Amino acid sequence: MKKIFLITLVLITILACSISSPTDSFDDKTATQVAVVLTATALDLEIKQQKTEVISADTQDEPSATATNTSVPPDDPKQELGQPTWRDDLSTGQYWSLDSSDIIYGATAFSVSSGKISANMASIGKFNWLLNYLTFQDAYLEAIFDVEECTNDDQYGLVVRAPDYESGAGYYFHITCDGHYDLQRESNDVSSMLLGMPFSEKIHKGPNQTNTLGVWIKGPIIRLYVNNNMLEEINDSILLDNGHFGLFINAKQTPGFTVNMDEISYWTLN
């Protein structure tokens, strides 16, 4: 019995030694600040459009975006948000530095007239954007676009959470003339198409069409809308800070591609 007791005591001691303990807001800038239009040429941000493949960011410390479907948000967020925090009918270009003259950068010209901002690319090239000097972090942004002559892959859309004017960083929600859409993330000189260019019947396809685009963004959750229909909800935590917003154009196939933004508004989200 003493031997059995001693052997048992030794086993308990060994097991005890093998168990390790745990180790101990709205950016109210003045109207003297200006909107800036830049091109992606300097950064060589060639957009590699792919309609069947998602391109992931070439970095190990950035988590990839994921599509979510945990709830059913309204197709028209405006029904719950009430009056917009800010609205521009584009009767002037004061928020876009277009009140005194057009902005021309390379082959792209931005101008305002008859209550619209027009973006025209005289030749095929890299995408160009126009940013408002105002900023927000969490908001629903919506704008009405009229597209003129266009071909298949020609693109246009909205920019949100652009941290500055120069780097080209931000989220770009774009649609194409032939009815595809995507959310493009520009961050740390890496361009990522987050959805793989799916097709949607909700997009009014072809030239001489009108589309209303919306981006609902709160924290890492991003919802994309077209013509009062939600297309997708994405979870992406790369760009979370306050940023500028605006529009962009990319003539992929049609020289002289022109898009007119008719109205733009945003609602801040609590």
Salt bridges, closest charged atoms under 4 A:
ASP27 OD2 - LYS29 NZ 3.41
ASP44 OD1 - LYS126 NZ 3.24
GLU46 OE1 - LYS126 NZ 3.74
GLU62 OE1 - ARG185 NH2 3.88
ASP76 OD1 - LYS78 NZ 2.75
ASP138 OD1 - ARG161 NH2 2.77
GLU142 OE1 - LYS78 NZ 2.99
ASP146 OD2 - LYS116 NZ 2.96
ASP153 OD1 - LYS51 NZ 2.90
ASP178 OD2 - LYS51 NZ 2.75
GLU201 OE1 - LYS205 NZ 3.60
GLU233 OE1 - ARG223 NE 2.72
ASP236 OD1 - ARG185 NH1 2.35
GLU263 OE1 - ARG87 NH2 3.06
